[in-house]
C-alpha cells in the first residue's frame, strides 16, 4: 500500500467537514462487506448455472 502524503495523513480521524471537495471518501469496512456479498452472489449464480436443470436424455414412451 502506498504511503499517504503528510497533508492527507493529518486528515485521518478529523471530521468530514475538514476535507476539501471534491474528494472521494470510502468506508473500507462497508466496501469490503459489499464486495464479499457480491462475490458470494456471483459464486452462487455460477454454481446454479452449472447445475443440470433437466435430464436431456429422458424420452417418453407412448
C-alpha positions in Angstrom: 0.0 0.0 0.0 1.3 3.5 -0.8 2.3 6.0 1.9 0.0 9.0 2.3 1.3 12.5 1.9 1.7 14.4 5.2 -1.3 16.6 4.3 -3.5 13.6 3.8 -2.2 11.8 6.9 -3.2 14.8 9.0 -6.9 14.4 7.9 -7.2 10.8 9.3 -9.6 11.0 12.3 -10.7 14.5 11.5 -14.4 15.4 10.8 -15.5 15.0 7.2 -16.1 18.8 7.0 -12.3 19.3 7.1 -11.9 17.5 3.7 -11.7 19.8 0.7 -14.1 18.9 -2.1 -14.3 17.3 -4.5 -13.0 14.2 -2.7 -13.7 10.5 -2.8 -14.2 9.2 0.7 -14.6 5.4 1.1 -15.8 3.5 4.2 -13.4 0.5 3.8 -15.4 -1.7 6.2 -18.6 -1.2 4.2 -16.9 -1.6 0.9 -15.3 -4.9 1.9 -18.6 -6.2 3.3 -20.3 -5.2 0.0 -17.6 -6.9 -2.1 -18.0 -10.1 0.0 -21.7 -10.1 -0.6 -21.3 -9.6 -4.4 -18.6 -12.3 -4.5 -20.9 -14.8 -2.8 -23.8 -13.9 -5.0 -21.7 -14.3 -8.1 -20.4 -17.7 -7.0 -23.9 -18.9 -6.1 -25.1 -17.8 -9.5 -22.2 -19.5 -11.2 -22.9 -22.7 -9.3 -26.6 -22.6 -10.2 -25.7 -22.2 -13.8 -23.6 -25.4 -13.7 -26.3 -27.5 -12.2 -28.3 -29.5 -14.6 -32.0 -28.5 -14.5 -33.4 -31.4 -16.5 -32.3 -34.7 -17.9 -31.7 -34.2 -21.6 -31.6 -37.9 -22.4 -35.0 -38.8 -21.0 -37.5 -39.9 -23.5 -41.2 -40.5 -23.2 -42.7 -43.8 -24.3 -46.1 -43.9 -26.0 
